[in-house]
């Protein structure tokens, strides 16, 4: 989808690519993303929804830690991801995941590949497709809202766009954000 005249996924890549040693794109319509020039990994286990995408991404990853983000989150926070990765490293847990009043945010979280991959594979093999259904089997560090707010003061990192109205609202907010950044640079 175009966002401020450019594909939304480009905005997300630009925000987060500086953190990444590698970028893994999990998509079942590779042609739709060919313009990015990135390797695209269709689901290894088709028809498993987001769980299949996470499993595919962890399988394709070369690194030990994987940050997962949805391609419809224009305000994904590199600062919050840096904090999550630091927590993953320092605490030895398997997943660092933010929570909001609406619940856990598994698509703005970081995963330890070695421990999460077999647990997700087992969950998929048993037909468990709920993205957080396998969490009791790993060590989890939940980042509560009052903690994540320090790294995402706008509170927009978890906003995913599902409707045309949400796209318009997000574009308006992004324009304001860009204008404020421009004004700050001038002063």
Residue frames as a rotation matrix with the C-alpha (Angstrom) as fourth column:
UNK 1
0.576 0.817 0.000 0.00
0.817 -0.576 0.000 0.00
0.000 0.000 -1.000 0.00
UNK 2
-0.187 -0.618 0.764 1.22
0.493 -0.731 -0.471 3.49
0.850 0.289 0.441 -0.72
UNK 3
0.540 0.210 -0.815 1.93
0.825 -0.328 0.461 5.59
-0.170 -0.921 -0.350 2.35
UNK 4
0.456 -0.299 -0.838 2.74
-0.073 -0.951 0.300 9.25
-0.887 -0.075 -0.456 1.72
UNK 5
0.682 -0.048 -0.730 3.27
-0.713 -0.268 -0.648 8.33
-0.164 0.962 -0.217 -1.93
UNK 6
-0.358 -0.831 -0.425 5.66
-0.829 0.493 -0.265 5.43
0.429 0.258 -0.866 -1.30
UNK 7
0.168 0.419 -0.892 5.11
0.028 0.903 0.429 1.77
0.985 -0.097 0.140 -0.40
UNK 8
0.778 0.243 0.579 4.46
-0.535 -0.226 0.814 1.49
0.329 -0.943 -0.046 3.33
UNK 9
0.886 -0.444 -0.132 6.99
0.461 0.824 0.330 -1.31
-0.038 -0.353 0.935 3.67
UNK 10
0.128 -0.870 0.476 9.78
0.566 -0.330 -0.755 1.08
0.814 0.367 0.450 2.59
UNK 11
0.311 0.052 0.949 8.99
-0.558 -0.798 0.227 3.36
0.769 -0.600 -0.219 5.52
UNK 12
0.953 0.089 0.291 9.27
-0.292 0.537 0.792 0.44
-0.086 -0.839 0.537 7.92
UNK 13
0.634 -0.771 0.052 12.51
0.740 0.587 -0.328 -0.79
0.223 0.247 0.943 6.37
UNK 14
0.074 -0.614 0.786 14.04
0.171 -0.768 -0.617 2.68
0.982 0.180 0.048 6.57
UNK 15
0.535 0.200 0.821 13.08
-0.693 -0.453 0.562 2.98
0.484 -0.869 -0.103 10.24
UNK 16
0.830 -0.042 0.556 14.45
-0.403 0.643 0.651 -0.42
-0.385 -0.765 0.517 11.25
UNK 17
0.861 -0.492 -0.126 17.16
0.192 0.545 -0.816 -1.45
0.470 0.679 0.564 8.75
UNK 18
0.171 -0.872 0.458 19.95
-0.625 -0.455 -0.634 0.27
0.762 -0.177 -0.623 10.72
UNK 19
0.244 -0.016 0.970 19.34
-0.917 0.323 0.236 -2.26
-0.317 -0.946 0.064 13.53
UNK 20
0.866 0.363 0.343 19.45
-0.264 0.916 -0.301 -5.31
-0.424 0.170 0.890 11.31
UNK 21
-0.313 -0.938 0.151 22.37
-0.437 0.283 0.854 -7.49
-0.844 0.201 -0.498 10.35
UNK 22
-0.972 0.146 0.184 20.00
0.232 0.490 0.840 -9.12
0.032 0.859 -0.510 7.89
UNK 23
-0.430 0.893 -0.131 16.48
-0.802 -0.444 -0.400 -8.45
-0.416 -0.067 0.907 6.69
UNK 24
-0.941 0.237 0.242 14.09
0.292 0.929 0.229 -11.34
-0.171 0.286 -0.943 6.26
UNK 25
-0.511 0.822 -0.252 10.85
-0.848 -0.530 -0.008 -10.75
-0.140 0.210 0.968 4.45
UNK 26
-0.838 0.357 0.412 8.22
0.292 0.932 -0.213 -13.42
-0.461 -0.058 -0.886 4.94
UNK 27
-0.251 0.763 -0.596 5.53
-0.747 -0.544 -0.382 -13.10
-0.615 0.349 0.707 2.27
UNK 28
-0.179 0.274 0.945 3.41
0.304 0.929 -0.211 -15.55
-0.936 0.249 -0.250 0.36
UNK 29
0.870 0.366 0.330 3.13
0.439 -0.272 -0.856 -13.22
-0.223 0.890 -0.398 -2.66
UNK 30
0.017 -0.979 -0.202 6.84
0.694 -0.134 0.708 -12.72
-0.720 -0.152 0.677 -3.49
UNK 31
-0.243 -0.092 0.966 6.04
0.915 -0.351 0.196 -10.85
0.321 0.932 0.170 -6.72
UNK 32
0.749 0.632 0.200 4.37
0.515 -0.745 0.424 -8.08
0.417 -0.215 -0.883 -4.69
UNK 33
0.868 -0.450 -0.208 7.67
-0.053 -0.502 0.863 -7.35
-0.493 -0.739 -0.460 -2.94
UNK 34
0.483 -0.708 0.515 10.19
0.868 0.465 -0.176 -8.07
-0.115 0.532 0.839 -5.69
UNK 35
0.642 -0.185 0.744 10.81
0.236 -0.876 -0.421 -4.31
0.729 0.446 -0.519 -6.13
UNK 36
0.923 -0.276 0.269 12.59
-0.360 -0.372 0.855 -4.32
-0.136 -0.886 -0.443 -2.75
UNK 37
0.335 -0.830 -0.446 15.43
-0.524 0.229 -0.820 -6.47
0.783 0.509 -0.359 -4.06
UNK 38
-0.265 -0.359 0.895 15.40
-0.955 0.226 -0.192 -8.52
-0.133 -0.906 -0.402 -0.85
UNK 39
-0.901 0.030 -0.433 15.20
-0.051 0.983 0.175 -12.27
0.431 0.180 -0.884 -0.41
UNK 40
-0.164 0.927 0.337 11.57
-0.970 -0.214 0.119 -13.20
0.182 -0.307 0.934 0.12
UNK 41
-0.974 -0.223 -0.041 10.61
-0.201 0.932 -0.303 -16.33
0.106 -0.287 -0.952 2.02
UNK 42
-0.048 0.986 -0.160 7.16
-0.619 0.096 0.779 -17.85
0.784 0.137 0.606 1.45
UNK 43
0.292 0.247 0.924 5.75
-0.943 0.236 0.235 -19.70
-0.160 -0.940 0.302 4.44
UNK 44
-0.759 -0.602 -0.248 7.44
-0.612 0.790 -0.042 -23.04
0.221 0.120 -0.968 5.06
UNK 45
-0.778 0.628 0.008 4.17
0.561 0.701 -0.441 -24.22
-0.282 -0.339 -0.897 6.57
UNK 46
-0.827 0.458 0.326 1.39
-0.043 -0.629 0.776 -22.77
0.561 0.628 0.540 4.39
UNK 47
0.050 0.996 0.068 -1.99
-0.011 -0.068 0.998 -21.72
0.999 -0.051 0.008 5.76
UNK 48
0.008 -0.114 -0.993 -0.69
0.945 0.326 -0.029 -21.13
0.328 -0.938 0.110 9.28
UNK 49
0.861 0.458 0.222 -1.16
0.392 -0.874 0.288 -17.36
0.326 -0.161 -0.932 9.31
UNK 50
0.656 -0.599 0.459 1.19
-0.638 -0.766 -0.087 -15.21
0.404 -0.236 -0.884 11.34
UNK 51
0.590 -0.445 0.673 2.63
-0.371 0.591 0.716 -18.27
-0.717 -0.673 0.184 13.13
UNK 52
0.694 -0.312 0.649 3.75
0.660 0.637 -0.400 -19.59
-0.289 0.705 0.648 9.75
UNK 53
0.741 -0.402 0.537 5.40
0.081 -0.741 -0.667 -16.27
0.666 0.538 -0.516 8.97
UNK 54
0.596 -0.532 0.601 7.24
-0.801 -0.344 0.490 -16.14
-0.054 -0.773 -0.632 12.29
UNK 55
0.616 -0.347 0.707 8.35
0.064 0.917 0.394 -19.76
-0.785 -0.198 0.587 11.90
UNK 56
0.749 -0.312 0.584 9.60
0.643 0.128 -0.755 -19.03
0.161 0.941 0.296 8.37
UNK 57
0.715 -0.465 0.522 11.47
-0.347 -0.884 -0.313 -15.92
0.608 0.042 -0.793 9.52
UNK 58
0.542 -0.518 0.661 13.16
-0.705 0.146 0.693 -17.70
-0.456 -0.843 -0.286 12.41
UNK 59
0.669 -0.261 0.696 14.07
0.392 0.919 -0.032 -20.60
-0.632 0.294 0.717 10.11
UNK 60
0.735 -0.337 0.588 15.61
0.538 -0.238 -0.809 -18.27
0.413 0.911 0.007 7.53
UNK 61
0.888 -0.353 0.295 17.52
-0.442 -0.832 0.335 -16.16
0.128 -0.428 -0.895 10.05
UNK 62
0.285 -0.889 -0.359 21.27
0.249 0.430 -0.868 -16.51
0.926 0.158 0.344 10.31
UNK 63
-0.487 -0.485 0.726 21.55
-0.469 -0.557 -0.686 -14.56
0.737 -0.675 0.044 13.55
UNK 64
-0.855 0.075 -0.513 20.67
0.432 0.651 -0.624 -15.64
0.287 -0.755 -0.589 17.06
UNK 65
-0.488 0.669 -0.561 18.10
0.389 -0.408 -0.826 -12.92
-0.781 -0.621 -0.061 17.75
UNK 66
-0.685 0.360 0.633 15.22
0.640 -0.117 0.759 -11.97
0.347 0.926 -0.150 15.50
UNK 67
-0.719 0.520 -0.461 13.11
-0.105 -0.737 -0.667 -8.83
-0.687 -0.432 0.585 15.74
UNK 68
-0.585 0.605 0.540 9.66
0.811 0.433 0.394 -9.33
0.004 0.668 -0.744 14.22
UNK 69
-0.622 0.432 -0.653 7.54
-0.172 -0.889 -0.424 -6.51
-0.764 -0.152 0.627 12.89
UNK 70
0.171 0.764 0.622 4.39
0.711 0.341 -0.614 -6.42
-0.682 0.548 -0.485 10.77
UNK 71
-0.697 -0.483 0.530 4.56
0.714 -0.404 0.572 -4.69
-0.062 0.777 0.626 7.41
UNK 72
0.066 0.768 0.637 1.57
0.564 -0.555 0.611 -2.49
0.823 0.319 -0.470 8.29
UNK 73
0.608 0.052 -0.792 3.14
0.768 -0.293 0.570 -0.73
-0.202 -0.955 -0.218 11.29
UNK 74
0.536 -0.381 0.754 4.36
0.468 -0.609 -0.641 2.67
0.703 0.696 -0.148 10.02
UNK 75
0.519 -0.319 0.793 5.57
-0.632 -0.768 0.105 3.87
0.575 -0.556 -0.600 13.42
UNK 76
0.806 -0.336 -0.487 7.52
0.488 0.843 0.227 0.77
0.334 -0.421 0.843 14.49
UNK 77
0.889 -0.377 0.262 10.16
-0.457 -0.782 0.425 2.00
0.044 -0.497 -0.866 16.92
UNK 78
0.355 -0.853 -0.382 13.86
0.079 0.434 -0.897 1.32
0.931 0.289 0.222 16.40
UNK 79
-0.365 -0.479 0.798 14.52
-0.709 -0.413 -0.572 2.70
0.603 -0.775 -0.189 19.89
UNK 80
0.394 0.587 0.707 12.08
-0.889 0.439 0.131 0.25
-0.234 -0.680 0.695 21.47
UNK 81
0.920 -0.110 -0.377 13.54
-0.074 0.893 -0.443 -2.62
0.386 0.435 0.813 19.43
UNK 82
-0.058 -0.994 0.094 17.04
-0.254 -0.076 -0.964 -1.67
0.965 -0.080 -0.248 20.63
UNK 83
-0.241 0.052 0.969 15.79
-0.964 -0.127 -0.233 -1.81
0.111 -0.990 0.081 24.20
UNK 84
0.777 0.598 0.199 14.10
-0.609 0.793 -0.004 -5.18
-0.161 -0.118 0.980 23.63
UNK 85
0.646 -0.610 -0.459 17.28
0.015 0.611 -0.792 -6.62
0.763 0.505 0.403 22.08
UNK 86
-0.344 -0.769 0.538 19.31
-0.567 -0.286 -0.772 -5.34
0.748 -0.571 -0.337 25.03
UNK 87
0.118 0.484 0.867 16.89
-0.972 0.236 0.000 -7.00
-0.205 -0.842 0.499 27.46
UNK 88
0.928 0.216 -0.303 17.04
-0.306 0.905 -0.294 -10.26
0.211 0.366 0.906 25.49
UNK 89
0.212 -0.951 -0.226 20.82
-0.040 0.223 -0.974 -10.22
0.977 0.215 0.009 25.74
UNK 90
-0.481 -0.494 0.724 21.07
-0.641 -0.365 -0.675 -9.18
0.598 -0.789 -0.141 29.40
UNK 91
0.035 0.616 0.787 18.29
-0.977 0.186 -0.103 -11.32
-0.209 -0.765 0.609 30.87
UNK 92
-0.893 -0.441 0.089 18.76
-0.407 0.876 0.261 -14.56
-0.193 0.197 -0.961 28.95
UNK 93
-0.025 0.949 0.315 15.04
-0.242 0.300 -0.923 -14.87
-0.970 -0.099 0.222 28.23
UNK 94
-0.531 -0.116 0.839 13.76
0.640 0.594 0.487 -16.28
-0.555 0.796 -0.242 24.94
UNK 95
-0.071 0.589 0.805 11.22
0.823 -0.421 0.381 -13.60
0.563 0.690 -0.455 24.03
UNK 96
-0.746 0.013 -0.666 10.97
0.398 -0.793 -0.461 -9.91
-0.534 -0.609 0.587 24.91
UNK 97
-0.453 0.718 0.529 7.50
0.740 -0.028 0.672 -8.65
0.497 0.696 -0.518 24.10
UNK 98
-0.956 0.172 0.237 5.74
-0.254 -0.890 -0.379 -5.36
0.146 -0.422 0.895 24.82
UNK 99
-0.422 0.896 -0.140 2.26
0.906 0.413 -0.088 -5.30
-0.021 -0.164 -0.986 26.26
UNK 100
-0.848 0.325 0.420 -0.45
-0.217 -0.934 0.285 -2.71
0.484 0.150 0.862 25.88
UNK 101
-0.525 0.740 0.420 -3.87
-0.648 -0.028 -0.761 -2.39
-0.552 -0.672 0.494 27.46
UNK 102
0.392 0.684 -0.616 -5.06
-0.919 0.314 -0.237 -4.42
0.031 0.659 0.752 24.45
UNK 103
0.954 -0.084 0.289 -2.62
0.025 0.979 0.200 -7.29
-0.300 -0.184 0.936 25.15
UNK 104
0.099 -0.981 0.165 0.77
0.267 0.186 0.946 -8.54
-0.959 -0.050 0.280 24.00
UNK 105
0.706 0.042 -0.707 2.41
-0.576 -0.547 -0.607 -7.21
-0.413 0.836 -0.362 20.83
UNK 106
0.427 -0.555 0.714 4.12
0.285 0.832 0.476 -10.23
-0.858 0.000 0.514 19.21
UNK 107
0.469 -0.268 0.841 4.84
0.873 -0.003 -0.488 -8.30
0.133 0.963 0.233 16.01
UNK 108
0.543 -0.540 0.643 6.98
-0.360 -0.842 -0.403 -5.70
0.759 -0.013 -0.652 17.75
UNK 109
0.840 -0.200 0.505 8.97
-0.402 0.397 0.825 -8.23
-0.365 -0.896 0.253 19.75
UNK 110
0.007 -0.893 -0.450 12.31
-0.934 0.155 -0.322 -10.02
0.357 0.423 -0.833 19.70
UNK 111
0.924 0.361 0.127 12.88
-0.380 0.907 0.182 -13.75
-0.050 -0.216 0.975 19.72
UNK 112
-0.162 -0.942 0.293 15.84
-0.786 0.303 0.539 -15.98
-0.597 -0.143 -0.789 20.52
UNK 113
0.097 0.219 -0.971 16.00
-0.940 0.340 -0.018 -18.17
0.327 0.915 0.239 17.42
UNK 114
-0.701 -0.550 -0.454 17.59
-0.431 0.834 -0.345 -21.27
0.568 -0.046 -0.822 18.97
UNK 115
-0.939 0.329 0.100 14.97
0.071 0.471 -0.879 -21.76
-0.336 -0.819 -0.466 21.68
UNK 116
-0.227 0.923 -0.311 11.87
-0.576 -0.385 -0.721 -20.40
-0.786 0.016 0.619 19.96
UNK 117
-0.370 0.054 -0.927 12.17
-0.915 0.154 0.374 -22.21
0.163 0.987 -0.008 16.63
UNK 118
-0.887 0.043 -0.459 11.65
0.017 0.998 0.060 -25.78
0.461 0.045 -0.886 17.92
UNK 119
-0.722 0.669 -0.176 8.81
0.258 0.024 -0.966 -24.69
-0.642 -0.743 -0.190 20.21
UNK 120
-0.176 0.650 -0.739 7.02
-0.757 -0.569 -0.321 -22.94
-0.629 0.503 0.592 17.33
UNK 121
-0.600 -0.091 -0.795 7.60
-0.679 0.584 0.446 -25.95
0.423 0.807 -0.412 15.07
UNK 122
-0.945 0.255 -0.206 6.05
0.324 0.821 -0.470 -28.21
0.049 -0.510 -0.859 17.71
UNK 123
-0.460 0.811 -0.363 3.09
-0.089 -0.448 -0.889 -25.85
-0.884 -0.377 0.278 18.11
UNK 124
-0.232 0.341 -0.911 2.51
-0.951 -0.276 0.138 -25.80
-0.205 0.899 0.388 14.36
UNK 125
-0.818 -0.147 -0.556 2.79
-0.325 0.915 0.237 -29.60
0.474 0.375 -0.796 14.16
UNK 126
-0.810 0.539 -0.229 0.06
0.539 0.534 -0.652 -29.91
-0.229 -0.651 -0.723 16.78
UNK 127
-0.156 0.793 0.589 -2.20
0.837 -0.211 0.505 -27.42
0.525 0.572 -0.630 14.98
UNK 128
0.288 0.184 -0.940 -1.63
0.783 -0.611 0.120 -24.58
-0.552 -0.770 -0.320 17.47
UNK 129
-0.031 -0.246 0.969 -1.83
0.881 -0.464 -0.090 -21.40
0.472 0.851 0.231 15.37
UNK 130
0.935 0.355 -0.010 -2.31
0.310 -0.802 0.511 -18.81
0.173 -0.481 -0.859 18.10
UNK 131
0.402 -0.847 0.347 0.78
0.004 -0.377 -0.926 -16.61
0.916 0.374 -0.148 17.99
UNK 132
-0.186 -0.483 0.856 1.13
-0.856 -0.348 -0.382 -16.41
0.482 -0.804 -0.349 21.75
UNK 133
0.777 0.627 -0.054 -0.11
-0.538 0.707 0.460 -19.94
0.326 -0.329 0.886 22.45
UNK 134
0.556 -0.647 -0.522 3.41
0.467 0.763 -0.447 -21.35
0.687 0.004 0.726 22.76
UNK 135
0.156 -0.529 0.834 4.68
-0.448 -0.790 -0.418 -18.66
0.880 -0.308 -0.360 25.14
UNK 136
0.783 0.136 0.608 4.25
-0.622 0.217 0.753 -20.79
-0.030 -0.967 0.254 28.32
UNK 137
0.895 -0.435 0.096 6.99
0.439 0.898 -0.021 -23.06
-0.077 0.061 0.995 26.98
UNK 138
0.053 -0.901 0.430 9.67
0.676 -0.284 -0.680 -20.34
0.735 0.327 0.594 26.80
UNK 139
-0.227 -0.212 -0.950 11.15
0.874 -0.475 -0.103 -17.73
-0.430 -0.854 0.293 29.11
UNK 140
0.206 0.506 0.837 9.30
0.789 -0.592 0.164 -14.48
0.579 0.627 -0.521 28.51
UNK 141
-0.656 -0.288 -0.698 10.06
0.631 -0.717 -0.297 -10.89
-0.415 -0.635 0.652 29.48
UNK 142
0.285 0.830 0.480 7.01
0.930 -0.361 0.073 -8.68
0.234 0.425 -0.874 29.10
UNK 143
-0.878 -0.475 0.056 7.68
0.463 -0.873 -0.154 -4.97
0.122 -0.110 0.986 28.68
UNK 144
-0.050 0.931 -0.361 4.74
0.909 -0.107 -0.404 -3.21
-0.415 -0.348 -0.841 30.35
UNK 145
0.539 0.371 0.756 3.28
0.737 -0.642 -0.210 0.00
0.407 0.671 -0.620 28.88
UNK 146
0.979 -0.151 -0.136 4.91
-0.048 -0.825 0.563 2.28
-0.197 -0.545 -0.815 31.45
UNK 147
0.145 -0.974 0.172 8.30
0.190 0.198 0.962 0.86
-0.971 -0.107 0.214 30.48
UNK 148
-0.140 -0.181 0.973 7.83
0.959 0.220 0.179 0.87
-0.246 0.959 0.143 26.69
UNK 149
0.844 0.523 0.120 6.58
0.536 -0.827 -0.169 4.48
0.011 0.207 -0.978 26.83
UNK 150
0.456 -0.762 -0.459 10.13
-0.032 -0.530 0.847 5.57
-0.889 -0.372 -0.266 27.67
UNK 151
-0.609 -0.736 0.296 11.23
0.192 0.225 0.955 4.26
-0.770 0.638 0.005 24.24
UNK 152
-0.639 0.511 0.575 8.03
0.661 -0.018 0.750 5.03
0.394 0.860 -0.326 22.36
UNK 153
-0.851 0.254 -0.460 6.69
0.208 -0.642 -0.738 8.27
-0.483 -0.723 0.494 23.88
UNK 154
-0.691 0.623 -0.368 4.17
-0.713 -0.502 0.490 8.76
0.120 0.601 0.790 21.06
UNK 155
-0.338 0.547 0.766 2.61
-0.376 0.668 -0.642 5.38
-0.863 -0.505 -0.020 21.81
UNK 156
0.465 0.574 -0.674 2.30
-0.804 -0.046 -0.593 4.68
-0.371 0.818 0.440 18.08
UNK 157
-0.549 -0.828 -0.115 4.80
-0.796 0.476 0.373 1.85
-0.254 0.297 -0.921 17.65
UNK 158
-0.786 0.252 0.565 2.09
0.147 0.963 -0.225 -0.82
-0.601 -0.093 -0.794 17.75
UNK 159
0.103 0.866 -0.489 -0.38
-0.458 -0.395 -0.796 0.93
-0.883 0.306 0.355 15.45
UNK 160
-0.810 -0.259 0.527 -1.13
0.322 0.553 0.768 -1.33
-0.490 0.792 -0.365 12.53
UNK 161
-0.542 0.546 -0.639 -3.23
-0.691 -0.722 -0.030 -0.07
-0.478 0.425 0.769 9.65
UNK 162
-0.733 0.334 0.593 -6.21
0.370 0.927 -0.065 -2.16
-0.571 0.171 -0.803 8.66
UNK 163
0.325 0.916 0.235 -8.66
0.808 -0.140 -0.572 0.28
-0.491 0.376 -0.786 7.11
UNK 164
0.008 -0.268 0.963 -8.51
0.787 -0.593 -0.171 3.17
0.617 0.760 0.206 4.63
UNK 165
0.827 0.352 0.439 -9.46
0.022 -0.800 0.600 5.51
0.562 -0.486 -0.669 7.49
UNK 166
0.791 -0.594 -0.148 -6.52
0.295 0.157 0.943 4.31
-0.537 -0.789 0.299 9.58
UNK 167
0.015 -0.781 0.624 -4.21
0.999 0.036 0.022 4.87
-0.039 0.623 0.781 6.61
UNK 168
0.297 0.169 0.940 -5.42
0.421 -0.907 0.030 8.46
0.857 0.387 -0.341 6.29
UNK 169
0.988 0.084 0.128 -5.03
-0.082 -0.417 0.905 9.09
0.129 -0.905 -0.406 10.03
UNK 170
0.533 -0.846 0.020 -1.54
0.606 0.398 0.688 7.59
-0.590 -0.355 0.725 10.04
UNK 171
-0.013 -0.518 0.855 -0.48
0.927 -0.326 -0.184 9.66
0.374 0.791 0.485 7.02
UNK 172
0.645 0.302 0.702 -1.71
0.075 -0.939 0.335 12.81
0.761 -0.163 -0.628 8.76
UNK 173
0.949 -0.314 -0.005 0.24
0.000 -0.015 1.000 11.91
-0.314 -0.949 -0.014 11.86
UNK 174
0.269 -0.895 0.355 3.37
0.886 0.375 0.273 11.09
-0.378 0.241 0.894 9.83
UNK 175
0.209 -0.143 0.967 3.17
0.629 -0.738 -0.245 14.46
0.749 0.660 -0.064 8.08
UNK 176
0.892 0.153 0.426 2.95
-0.212 -0.690 0.692 16.21
0.400 -0.708 -0.582 11.45
UNK 177
0.756 -0.653 0.039 5.89
0.356 0.461 0.813 14.16
-0.548 -0.601 0.582 12.71
UNK 178
0.081 -0.732 0.676 7.96
0.995 0.021 -0.096 15.12
0.056 0.680 0.731 9.65
UNK 179
0.442 0.148 0.885 6.99
0.272 -0.962 0.025 18.80
0.855 0.229 -0.466 9.94
UNK 180
0.984 -0.072 0.163 7.94
-0.177 -0.295 0.939 18.84
-0.019 -0.953 -0.303 13.63
UNK 181
0.462 -0.868 0.182 11.28
0.707 0.485 0.515 17.19
-0.535 -0.109 0.838 12.81
UNK 182
0.103 -0.372 0.923 11.90
0.853 -0.444 -0.274 19.78
0.511 0.815 0.271 10.08
UNK 183
0.719 0.232 0.655 11.07
-0.067 -0.915 0.398 22.66
0.691 -0.330 -0.643 12.43
UNK 184
0.915 -0.403 -0.028 13.35
0.110 0.180 0.977 21.20
-0.389 -0.897 0.209 15.13
UNK 185
0.209 -0.877 0.433 16.26
0.955 0.278 0.102 21.03
-0.209 0.392 0.896 12.68
UNK 186
0.216 -0.074 0.974 15.78
0.562 -0.806 -0.186 24.68
0.798 0.588 -0.133 11.66
UNK 187
0.805 0.184 0.563 15.83
-0.266 -0.738 0.621 25.98
0.530 -0.650 -0.545 15.23
